[in-house]
Amino acid sequence: MQRRHCARPPLNRRAVIAGALAGLGVATGARADTPVDKPVIVASKSHGEGILLGHLIVMILQRLGVPVSARLQLGPTRIVRTALTSGEIDAYPEYTGNAAFFSGTESDPVWRRADSAYAAAKAFDARNGLTWLKAAPANNTWQIAVQGGLARAERLATMADFAGAVRRGLIELAASAEFVESPAALPSFEQAYGFTMPRERIVMLPGGDTAVTLRAAAQGISGVNAGMVYGTDGAIAALDVAVMSDPAGAQIVYEPAPLIRSAILARHPAIGPALDRLFGGLDLPTLRRLNARIAVDGDTPEAVARRYLESLPPETPSPGRSSP
């Protein structure tokens, strides 16, 4: 978004304006958008987890007494990322794996381990004046969930096990066209684990709603017994499915973390430690549970975020630090 440029008013008009402001008690020696008073603009993407994490960031900043303005549900990755790099917003929750595509290095194996993916994302965006704060230990990457009964009967726990079940003709998969056709999704699994999923055994669904593929796998809809999922999907905890682990690292790691302009951290240094503590506690079971309250129970992301923060124990002051 372009800022509108206005012509400078004549000197006498400026004097009148200054006099009026002085009468209202407004200091005219400082800019109206002095950094101390300017709110931190926090945005999010439009999906449930993104909105939840955006609310958590907003609420933490409010607790710190940092002026904040929320622009949640701003749009998809491209729109929110552009808003951040252009300075229209100051922070939003992003996934480490997306930095692989921002940097054009998605084929680099560095993105397939949590620690190296985070380090690579942090190093890439440091040159852009952006800081990745601590990532939540919860991988929201593409995975495959298998009907619980089948997984128990066939002892399926990993993608290597899944590959063996495919070879034995046991799997009927529900997935989106993107999951089936994107080199980063099913083909990546096939290459890493040495199997080929017969296309006639795939029920291709329009769109990418994992709630539909999960339910199809759990309930055996249309003969399906496996479905694509994201690692932190809330419905996983509510359905009888087993999510296959990926020991070979076929998929890029997508751990959520606050991505924030470095200048904001310099202005408000308490933000970093506070958000590090928050995201450090959002492990996979916790994030799935919170997402389930939105996707399954129908709670709003804002209500779920508020209750979660209220459930956390109060921060214990560190040695030498006085309580407020």
N, C-alpha and C positions, 0 to 999 in steps of 0.2 A: 504494500500500500504506500502511495506517495503522500508525503506531507504537503499540505497547502502552504505556499509561501505568500506572505502578505507584504505589501509595501510599507516601509517605515513611516510612521505618522510624522507630520511637521513638528518642530521643536516645541512650539507653544502648546500644541495639543498634548504632547507628552508631559509637559509641565502640569497641565490641567489634570491629566490622568494620575500623575504622581501625587498631586495634592489631594485628589479624591481618595486614593489608596491610603495615603498617610492618615487621613481622617478616619479611615476604617481600621487603622492599626496594622496595616499590611506593610512589611518592610519592602521598599522598592530597590534596595541595593542587591537583592538576590533574585535569581531567575525563578519563575513560577514552578518550574519542574526541577527544583533543587533535589539532588539525589537522595538527601536525607528523608525527604517527604514523599518522593515519587513511589507509588506502589509497585511491588513486584508482580508482574503479570504471569500467572500460572495457567497453562492450557493443558488439554489432553486430547487424545484421539476419541473416536465416537463409540468404541466398543465398551462393554461393561467393565472389563478389568481396567482399561485405560481410564475410564471415568472414576472408578473406585480409587485408583492410585493418585489421580489428580486431586480428588477431595482430600485424601490423606496428606498430600503435600500442602494444600491450602490450609488445612486445620493446624498442621504443625507450625507453619509460618505465623498464623494468627496467635497461637499459644506463645510464640516467641516475641509477640508484639511488633512483628514486621508488617508494615502496610502491604496489603495484598489485594489484587484484583483477579477474579477467576474468569477464565474464558474456556471452560470445559466443553467437551464435545465439539472441538473446533473443526475436526475433519480427519481424513486419512493421513497416513504418514507424510506424504509429499507436501500437503498443505501445512501441517504443523511444523515440520522440519524447516520449510521455507520461512515461515513466520519467525522461527527462532533465529535463523541465520541472518535474517534481515533486521532483527532488533524489534520486531513488532510484539513479540512476547519474550519472557525472560527464562522460563523453565517449563518442562513437561516431562512425564515419564516415558522413556524410550526403551527399546530392547537392544541389548548389546549386539546381537546378530545383524541388526539393520545397518550397523556401521560398516559391515562387509560390503553392502551395496552402495552406501554413501561413498565409500572409498574405491569402489570398483575392484575389490580384491576377494570376491565371494568364493573363488576357487582355492584360496589359500587355506591349508589345513589348520591354521592358527585359530580360525573361527569355530572349530569343532571341539574345543575344550573351554570350559568356563573361565579358567584363570587367564589363559592366553587371549581369549576373545575380549574379555574386559580390558586387559592391558592394551590390546591393539586399538580398541574403541577409544580409550582414554588418550592414547598417543596421537591418534588421527585427529581428534577434535581439539586437542590442545592448541594446534596451530590455527584453529578457527575461533579462538577465544571462548571455547566452551569447555566445561568440566563435567565429566561423568562422576557422580558420587557413588557410594557403595551400591553394588547390585544385590538384589534379593537372590538368595540361593534357591531359585525356582525356575526351571527351564521350561519356557512356554513354546517349545519347538513342535514341529509336526511329529506325531507318533501314531502308532496303531494299537487299538484296543480290541481285545478278543473276548467273546462271550465267556462269562465266568465258568460255566459248566464245562465247556470245551477246553478252556485253559487248564482247569484242574484235572480233567480226564487225560489230557495229552501232555501235561506238565510243560505248558508253554509259559515262559517268563521273559525270554529275550527275543530279539529279532532273529537270532540264529535258530532258535526253536521254531519261530514263526516260519522261517524259510523251509525248514523240514516239513512242517505241516502243509505248506503250499505244495511241495513236491509230492506229498501223499494225497493230494487232491481234497484236502479237508477244509479249505478256506473259501468263503464267499465274502467279498469285500465291498463295503459301501464307501464311496469317496467322490470328491468333486473332480471335475475335468482338470482343474489346475493341479490337484494332488497327483493325478495319474500321469499328466503330460509334462509337468515342470521337471526339468533335470534335477532340481534341488530336492524333490520330494520322493515319490515312489521309485523312479529310476535310480536315485541315489541309494535307497535301501537295497534295491535289486543288485546293483553293482557291488555294494559293500558285503552283502551276504550270499552272493552267488545263486540267486534264484530269479525266476521270471514268473510274475503273476499273470496267469492266462486272462486275457482281456474279456473273454466270455464269462469269466467268474467275477467280474466287477460290475456292480450296479452303480452306474454313473449318475450322480445327482447334480442338478443345476445349482449354482451358487456354492458357497463354502461353509454352510451352517453345520458345525460339528455336533450341535445338539441333535440334529436329525440323524447323522451317521452313528452317533453313540447309541441313540435309542434303537436304531435298526439292529445294531450289533447285539445289544443286550436282550432285545425281545424277539430276535429271529425274524424280523419283518422281511418278507419276500425271500426267505431262505438265507438271509445275510447272517453271518456270525462274526464279522470283524468290521471295524470302521475306523476311518481317520479321525484323529483327535488332536487337540493342542494340549501340551503337558499340564497346564494349570486349569483346564476346563472344570467348572464347578460340578457339572453333572456326573463326572467320574465317581465322585464320592457317593452319589445317590443311586448308582446303577451297579448291577453285578457284572462288572467287566474287569479284565486284567490288562493293564497297559504294558506293552512290550518294551523292555529297556533296550538301549542302543549302545552296547559295549564297544562297537567298532567306530563309533563317532561318525555315522553316516550323515547326520544332520548338523547344521549350524546351531550353535547354542544361542538361545534368546532369553536372557535374564533381564528383568525389568530394573531400571535404575533411574533416578532423577538426572536429567540432563539440563544444565543450567549455565547461563552466561557467567564467565569467570569474574566479570566486573561486579556482578551481584554478590558473589561470595566475598569479594574484597570489601564491599559496602556493608554486608551483614554477615560477619564471620561465624555467628552462632548457627547459621543455617546448615552448614556442612556437617558438623557433629550430630545435630539433631536428626537430620534425614538419614545419616549413616546408621544411627541406632534403629530408626524405624525400619528401613529396608533390610537391615541385617536380620531382623526378626521375622521377615516374611518368607519363611521356608515353603517348600512345596505343599505339605499338608495344610499349612495355614492359609496359603493363597487359594488352594482348591476349596477349602471350607468357606472362606469369605465369598468366593465367586459363586458357590452353591447357594448362598443366601440370596444372591441376586437372581441367578438363572433358574433355580429350582423353587425357592421360597417366595420369590417375587418382591423382595425388599428393594428399596432404592439404594444405589451406590452410596449416596450421601449418608443415609441412616446406618448402613453397614460400616462405613468408615468411622462414623462418630462412636458407635458402640465398641468397635475394635479399640480405638484409642482410649476410651473410658475403661476398658478391661485391662489395660497394661499397668503394671506396677509403677508407682511414681519413681522418677529418676533419683538415684542415690547420689548425693553430692560427693565428688571426689575429694581426697585429702587436700587440705589447704584451700578449699573452695567454700565460700560461705553460701548458705541457702538464701534465696531471694526473700 
